[in-house]
Amino acid sequence: MAVGRGTRGLPKRQKPKVLLEEQPGNVLLSSRKVIIASAVVALTGAAAFLESPRWVRRSVEQSYLGLGFWSAWRKDNHHSGLRSNENSGEVGVTPKTKGRAAANDPWSSCPPHAYTTELISMDPLLIYIHDFVSLLEAAAIIDIGTPLLQPSPLTGYGTDVSGHQARTSWSAPLPVSSHPHPSTQTPQGDKGFRTTTPTAVDCVLGRARSFLGTLLVTGRDDMGAPQMVRYMAGQRFDVHTDWFARPRVSPEDAAEGRRRMYNRVATLFVVLQNNATEGGETWFPRVGPIPRSRETDALSEEASERVWRMHEDGGLAFRPIPGNAMFWVNLFPNGTGDSRVVHAGLPIKDGVKTGMNIWPRAYFGPDA
């Protein structure tokens, strides 16, 4: 193979890029577009990034997840099975992922990601998660879900009804990989469907499954069908529960005569995007914060005000901060629903709010 003068062992056009930290504004300056994209992220923040033109988001994505990022990550994760072909200059290529598409797919193996948690309520259990998804993951999921948006259904006793005034948002079923990791298995039915290539949706689902720990029973329960939801000016979702008053049977189980039902044992709601100037909070009218001591009261209130506030009608209202998430448990140990976790998506004044619903399923019945 002919090798250019600039870099030993690599074609001239594939010089290794400088690795910078995965933070807004710190990108690999490989082109004029990347420089402009960096300025958008650094100067105007996450909201502008998500609303920026597609080429801007692609430039930042390619910069973060290009040759330099994956080369450095591979050194720390050599056990993951990724390999580099130094003779050909291909990165992340194994016999199973051979080909240009696989080599350039940033989601073929999920990058490491760190987040922090904040315990809001012990009973019922409600945990706030800071930085659960990255800006790149949020943008990728939005790109996947936007063409699939339709009026959000309202769940009833075994049926879904669209166009109800209690829920005026838009939603979309998010596709998952056709060969997910066993810990992130998601049913194909119940409006969920599969793709052939792992995506950001799979990475976030895998992270959510790890977060759940032993809440789900391996081999019995699953992560459910993920959903993207979008609120525009004036749209809302009135007070409701995510658990079903009557457990459901999946279409596959019904077709095969399998005697088992499921309910949503918990909810993980992730904020992907928000540029509204007012509104859009998630309100829990029956949940209160853990009591504070006098010594930490002032400090805790100052920190909490950035995330949630006491609602004028009682309970807590959480601000829609992109990248952050909320987790709560829907069912009691005996499988019945917890009415204390009723909540609402308050209307936004303007702009757009986009989120991701993850509803892990617990199964019941003779064939569970």
C-alpha angles and dihedrals in degrees: 000000000000113000125201123232097247102072130019115237096010132083112258093251093054103060111159114260126228114261117232129178118279097251133119109282096015101104137143106268097220099137144010090260091056091052090053091045090051091053091051092054097040098045104035104026137220098322092057091045092056091046095044123108117284094250090057093054091044091051092052091045092051090047096051095041100036133112097296096050096048094043091055093042091049091057090058094042104040090142091064093083097248114138135185124218102216093186096056099030093235115146128209094005122148129165088265094051101036114148138063096274093054093044092052096043107108092195097054085100120013118244119235115271134187130203138169131225135217122199108225104168132010098195108055093022112239122166127186115213122204119210095358092158131028125237089251093053091047092051092047093050091048090052090052097046103038097077089051098053119130135158108299116254122232112225116231134167098317096326138081121225122196127206096034114152091228088069117032101163130105125246141182135198109242118224119233132200119285089228106036124174109272090248092059100044112154125187118247093221133067090065093306119123140178140240129202098237126058113248140184087278089064092048092053092045090052090050090049092050091053090049091054093060110179096351090105123055110235112240093017111052130047142192096260127223112312119225136199116215129192130197122195130185110318096001120131147159113229123223110305145140126245094215119085120247085215116033115240137233117222118235090244093053091046092051093049095042092241112166104224139102133197141211133189103264093187144355132230112189116190124194108221101172140004130167098156116129092212140012129012095118123150106235126204105188094186101043124090131186124259108272113259130217119242092249094058099030098097095043093046093049092051092051094042094051089069090060110025143004137201106264117231090236093048135274129053131307116201121208117234101246113175113245095020127105144194126221127194138163116243103188136057117231090264091059099253121129123262109230091195091077095064108136143170138215102230117219119265121229096219143336126039135299119192126186143170124232119207114186113183112207129225115198129216136185141065094300097042 
